[in-house]
Amino acid sequence: MTGTITKLFLDRDYGFISVRGQKQMVFFHRSRIEKLDWDQQLLQMVVEFDVYHSPRGPAAELVRPAR
């Protein structure tokens, strides 16, 4: 799946990815990103990721730069 990182909470180690055509954003934790530094430059970055269903809703894993 592809989306854009639109919310980032650097001090809390998580953020949210918006996916075109979907109302609900996808949560991701810092531990789920690959090949990216955890900094402000992630904001508005287009990424690819896999989705899994957590108890709180959709969550992303294997978050990486889009090709």
Buried (B, 14 or more C-beta within 10 A) or exposed (E): EEBBBBEBEEEEEBBBBBBEEEEEBBBBBBEBBEEBEEEEEBEEBEBBBEBEEEEEEBBBBBBBEEE
